[in-house]
Amino acid sequence: MTRQQEQGQRQDVIGRAWADLVATARRTAADGLVVGTSGNVSVRVSTEDGELVLVTPSGVPYERLGTEAPLAVGLDGRQLLGELTPTSELPLHLEIYRATDAAAVVHTHAVHATAVSTLVTELPLIHYMAAALGGPVRVAPYALYGTDELAANMLRALADRTGCLLQNHGTVAYGASLDQAYDRTAQLEWMCRVWLTASSVPGHEPSLLSRAQVDEVRDKLRSYGQPR
């Protein structure tokens, strides 16, 4: 393969990944998980020249985000593609990629999840789908957005988990693909909504699952879905 062919192949890989990222970002807005320019999405891409992190830009509404102009940084945060400024939450995304094998990260300001983050330090085990995130979902202590402190708090909350809440802020979830990261985000928001709904009924306390029950589900989920 010639150098020109390699470059063309690299551009194709990046172009497809960027188009998928834009579609996922727009989906977070369409599904009500973000408002305005809040939230951000990223995806890791491996190329012959090394790993890139494609990430949404700062302050640009997703409907105005073009599919033809990728924005990418290296794992060191150095901007490699695009002219727009990366999201202010870049430290949060990079911390996940450096510490895990994540292929994609979704960060939102989902209403119910954000509300729960102000009430508890861990989402009560209201539903067995907590197992899909690795177990009880923790709340990372508050820190100013876009800071290394927030990224560090988040990483501790993500220990052995694939999703967490950020206190008075929102959600973070990662996965082996954009679809998986988005699905985990949506599941987390749904569980928060269920707990808030159940716990709001006067005179009643919602029944909760035990950690042993959630662990049992986690084991069963390993064989969930269609065989490869």
N, C-alpha and C positions, 0 to 999 in steps of 0.2 A: 504494500500500500504506500502510495506517495505521501509526502508531507501535506500536500494540498488536499488529498483525500482524507487524511487523518483530521485535518482542521475542519473539513466539511462535516465529517462524522461527529466531531466534538460539538460543532454548532447545532447539529440536529438533536443530539442528546440534550443539550442545554435548552434548546428551543422547546422541545416537548415537555421537559420538566417545568419550564417557566409557564407554559400554557396551562399545565395542570395546577400549578401554584395559584395562578390568577383565578382559575375556576373555583378552587377551594376557598380562596379569600372572599370571592363574591358570594359563595354559598354561605359563609358565616354571617354575612350581612343579610342575605335573603331569608335566612332561618332565624333571624333576630338574636344572634349570639353576640353581635357587636352593633354599635351605633356610630354613625359618622365615620371618622377615621381611626376609631379605637381598635385594639387588637392587631395581631400580625401573624403571618404564616411564613414558614421557611421549609426548604427541602435540601437535603444533601445530595450532591451529584459527584460521582467519581469519574475522572477523565484520565487520559494518558499523562496529563500534566499535574495530576494531583487532585485533591478534593476541593470542591467549591460548595459554598452555602448560598443558595438563591434565597432571597428574602424580600418581603414587601418593603416599599419605601415609607419614609416618615411623612405623615400629613397629606397623603394622596388618597382621595376616595376610590374605592375599588372599581367603581364603574368607569372611572377615568384611567384605570391602569391598563396600559396597552400590553398585548401579548408579543410584541415584536422587539421590545427593548429590555432584556433581562438585567437584573441588578444582582451582583454576586460579590461575596467576600471570601477570603480564605479563613481557615480556622483560627488564624491569628488576628482576624478582624480587619485586615487590610483590604480595601475595596479593589476588586479586580475587573468588574464589568459594570457598565452603566454610569450615568451622570447624576441620578437622583441620590439623595442622602438616605442611607438605610434606616430602618425603624430605630427609634430610640431604645427599644428593648433588645437590641442586638446582643448585649452581654448575656441576657437570659437564654437566648437561642444557642449561642456559641458554647455556653457552659454545659448545656445538655449534650451537644455533639462531641465535646471533648471528653465527657465522662461516660457516655453510653454509646451503643451502636445505633442510635436513632437515625432513621432515614428522613423523618419529617417532624415538625413541631407546629402546633396550633395554640395560639394564646388568644383568649377572648375576655370580654367583660360581660358574660352572660348574666342575666338578671338574678335568677334564683341562686345560682352558684355564688355570685358576689354577695347576695344577702346572707347566705349560710356562712360565708367566710367572716362575717361580722359577729356571729353568734356562738361559734364553737371552735375548738382547736383541732377537731377531727369530725368528719361527716359521720353521724351515727349510721350503723349498719342496717339501713332501712331496706336494702334489696341486695340480692345475691350478685348482681352485676358489678358490685365493688370488686369482686374477684377478677374481673377483666382488667382492672387497673392495678392488680397485684395485692389487693387487700384494703383495709380501712384507709380512706383518703384523708391525708393530713392537710392542715392549713399552715402555710408558711407565714411567719411573722411579718408584719408590715415593714416595708422600707420604701424609700422614694423610687418611683419608676425609673427605669433606665440605668440603675446603679449596680455596681458590683455587689453591694450589700444585698440587694433584692435577689440577684442571681444566686448568691451563696445560700440565702435563706431557702430559696426554691429548691436548690439541689439537695439540701438536707431533707426537705419534705418529700422529695422524690426517691429517697433511698429505698430500693426494692419495690418501687412503684413506677407506673407509667403515666400518672396524672396526679395533680394536686391543686389545691386552692391557694390563692394569694390573698392574704387578709386585706379587706377593704379594697379589693382590686379586681380579681377575676379568676380565670382558670389557666392552667397549662397542661397539655397532654402531648405525648409523642408516640410514634409508632414506626413500624417497618415500612410504612407507605403513607402518603397523604390521606388516603381513604381511611386507614386505620387510625391515624392521629385524629382525624375529624370525627370518626365514629366514637372514639373514646371521649372526646370533648362533648359530643351530644349526649352520650350516656351519663356523663358526670352531671351535666346540667339537668337532665331528666331526674336523676336520683335526688338531687338537691330540691327539685320541685316537689317530688313525692314526699320527702321528709317534711318540708315546710307545710305542705297541704295536710298531711296526717297530724302533725304536731299542733296545728292551729285549731283542732276541734276541741271545744271546751269540755273539760271533765274527762278527757281521755288521753292516754299516753300511747304512742304507737309501739307495737311489738317490734323488737329488733332481733337480728340474727346474732349468733355467737361467732367468734373468730374461727372456731372449729368448723362451723357450718360453711363459712365463706371459704376456708381452706379446702373443704371437700369439693366445693364448686370449682375452685381454681384448678384442682386436679382433673376434674371432668372436662373443663373447657379445653384442655390440651388436645382432646380428640373431637372438638366441636367443628362443624362445617363439613365441607366435601373433602374426601381423601385426595391427596396430591398425586 
